[in-house]
């Protein structure tokens, strides 16, 4: 069994991300406001990766993993068999973890300023994380995590809509909001998934060796 801890891996991910952003800025230019939001999104993603993927436990001789594909089974078990604080922390924590994604991604991308496009992308990111856990063995693979993460992305999006509506109605910060948004779709998943991609590049060769 090989155990990979977070610091070195996330430092590599951060270095790759910084190089990418610098190259992008030099080639296409950029906006300080947009880069601030992009950086916030990246830091949130690092937090998500650290919580969901580390410490990695790569077991070469055993691909079995704890998998739950029954909706609400884990939530029910938490409520029935753990104390209130543990259940609350796990359930609410999974929701809160994805709220920043639901809030920040629509700020950056105009095409995500409608509910369905944003929500299904939140679900897709959560599914990708759960699939990675089959490899990293950091956590159990659980459909309830996807449900709670998607709910978090939806709540984050709802907060974004309220804030954006107030900004546009009263004009406070409207220029800043407009400076952050982009029409391109090329970077939608690249921005938050860079560290996840680097994590996979590190983990997969070790599993296949």
C-alpha positions in Angstrom: 0.0 0.0 0.0 1.2 3.5 -0.9 0.0 6.5 1.1 0.2 9.9 -0.5 -0.4 13.0 1.7 -1.7 16.3 0.6 1.1 18.9 0.9 3.5 17.8 -1.9 0.7 16.9 -4.3 -1.2 20.2 -3.8 2.1 22.2 -4.1 2.7 20.5 -7.5 -0.9 21.3 -8.5 -0.5 24.9 -7.4 2.7 25.3 -9.4 1.1 23.9 -12.6 -1.9 26.2 -12.1 0.3 29.3 -11.6 2.3 28.5 -14.8 -1.0 28.1 -16.7 -2.5 31.4 -15.4 0.8 33.3 -16.1 1.0 31.9 -19.7 -2.7 32.7 -20.2 -2.3 36.3 -19.0 0.8 36.9 -21.2 -0.8 35.4 -24.3 -4.4 36.8 -24.0 -4.2 39.5 -21.4 -6.4 39.5 -18.4 -8.4 41.4 -15.8 -7.5 41.8 -12.2 -11.1 41.3 -11.0 -11.5 38.2 -13.0 -8.2 36.8 -11.8 -9.3 37.5 -8.2 -12.4 35.4 -8.7 -10.5 32.7 -10.6 -8.0 32.5 -7.7 -10.8 32.2 -5.2 -12.3 29.4 -7.2 -8.9 27.6 -7.4 -8.4 27.9 -3.6 -11.9 26.5 -3.0 -11.0 23.6 -5.3 -7.8 22.9 -3.5 -9.8 22.7 -0.3 -12.3 20.3 -1.9 -9.5 18.1 -3.2 -7.7 18.0 0.1 -10.9 17.0 2.0 -12.1 14.4 -0.5 -8.9 12.8 -1.8 -6.3 12.8 1.0 -4.6 11.0 2.4 -4.6 8.7 -0.7 -4.3 5.0 0.1 -3.4 3.2 -3.1 -3.7 -0.5 -2.6 -2.2 -2.5 -5.5 -3.6 -5.9 -4.5 -7.2 -4.9 -3.6 -9.5 -2.8 -5.8 -12.5 -3.4 -3.6 -13.9 -0.2 -2.1 -16.8 0.8 0.0 -19.4 1.9 -2.5 -23.0 3.0 -1.8 -25.3 3.5 -4.8 -28.5 3.6 -2.7 -29.8 7.2 -2.4 -30.1 8.5 1.2 -28.9 5.2 2.7 -25.7 6.8 4.2 -27.6 9.8 5.3 -30.2 7.6 7.1 -27.4 5.6 8.7 -25.7 8.7 9.9 -28.8 10.1 11.5 -29.8 6.8 13.1 -26.4 5.5 14.3 -24.3 8.5 15.1 -24.8 11.5 17.4 -26.3 14.7 16.2 -23.1 16.6 15.9 -21.4 13.9 13.7 -24.5 13.6 11.5 -24.8 17.4 11.2 -21.1 17.9 10.4 -21.1 15.2 7.7 -24.4 16.2 6.0 -24.1 19.9 6.2 -20.3 19.8 5.5 -21.0 18.0 2.1 -23.5 20.7 1.2 -21.4 23.7 2.3 -18.3 22.3 0.5 -19.8 22.9 -3.0 -21.6 26.1 -2.3 -18.6 28.3 -3.3 -18.6 26.5 -6.7 -22.2 27.3 -7.3 -21.5 30.9 -6.4 -18.2 31.5 -8.2 -18.6 29.7 -11.5 -21.6 31.8 -12.7 -19.6 34.9 -11.9 -16.9 33.7 -14.3 -19.0 32.2 -17.1 -22.2 33.7 -18.7 -23.4 30.3 -19.9 -23.6 29.2 -16.2 -25.9 31.9 -15.2 -28.9 29.7 -15.6 -29.9 27.0 -13.1 -29.6 23.8 -15.0 -26.2 24.3 -16.7 -24.7 25.2 -13.3 -26.4 22.4 -11.4 -25.4 19.6 -13.7 -21.8 20.8 -13.8 -21.8 20.8 -10.0 -23.1 17.2 -10.1 -20.5 16.2 -12.8 -17.6 17.6 -10.6 -19.0 15.6 -7.6 -19.2 12.4 -9.7 -15.7 12.9 -10.9 -14.5 13.2 -7.3 -16.3 10.0 -6.3 -14.8 8.1 -9.2 -11.4 9.3 -8.2 -12.0 7.9 -4.8 -12.1 4.4 -6.4 -8.4 5.0 -7.2 -7.2 7.1 -4.3 -9.2 5.1 -1.6 -9.2 8.3 0.5 -13.0 8.0 1.2 -15.9 5.7 0.4 -17.7 6.2 -2.9 -21.2 7.4 -2.0 -24.1 8.5 -4.1 -25.3 10.6 -1.1 -22.2 12.7 -1.4 -23.1 13.5 -5.0 -26.7 14.4 -3.9 -25.5 16.7 -1.1 -22.7 18.2 -3.2 -25.2 19.0 -6.0 -27.6 20.5 -3.4 -24.7 22.7 -2.2 -23.9 23.8 -5.8 -27.6 24.7 -6.3 -27.7 26.7 -3.0 -24.5 28.5 -4.0 -26.1 29.4 -7.3 -29.3 30.6 -5.6 -27.1 32.9 -3.5 -25.4 34.1 -6.6 -28.7 34.9 -8.3 -29.9 37.0 -5.3 -26.6 38.9 -5.1 -26.4 39.5 -8.9 -30.1 40.7 -8.9 -29.4 43.1 -6.1 -26.2 44.4 -7.8 -28.0 45.0 -11.1 -31.0 46.6 -9.4 -29.1 49.0 -7.3 -26.0 49.4 -9.5 -23.5 48.6 -6.7 -20.5 46.8 -8.0 -22.1 46.1 -11.4 -19.0 47.0 -13.3 -16.9 44.7 -11.2 -19.4 41.8 -11.9 -19.3 42.5 -15.6 -15.5 42.5 -15.6 -15.3 39.1 -14.1 -17.7 37.3 -16.5 -16.6 35.8 -19.8 -18.5 34.3 -22.8 -16.0 31.6 -23.5 -16.8 28.1 -22.4 -13.3 26.6 -22.9 -12.1 27.2 -19.3 -15.3 26.3 -17.4 -14.1 23.0 -16.0 -10.4 23.6 -16.6 -10.2 26.3 -13.9 -11.5 24.2 -11.0 -10.3 20.8 -12.2 -6.6 21.6 -12.8 -5.6 20.3 -9.3 -7.7 17.2 -9.7 -6.0 16.5 -13.1 -2.6 16.8 -11.5 -3.7 14.5 -8.7 -4.7 11.9 -11.2 -1.5 12.2 -13.1 0.4 11.4 -9.9 -1.9 8.6 -8.7 -2.7 6.6 -11.9 0.9 5.7 -12.8 1.5 4.4 -9.3 -1.6 2.2 -9.5 -0.7 0.8 -12.9 2.9 0.1 -12.0 
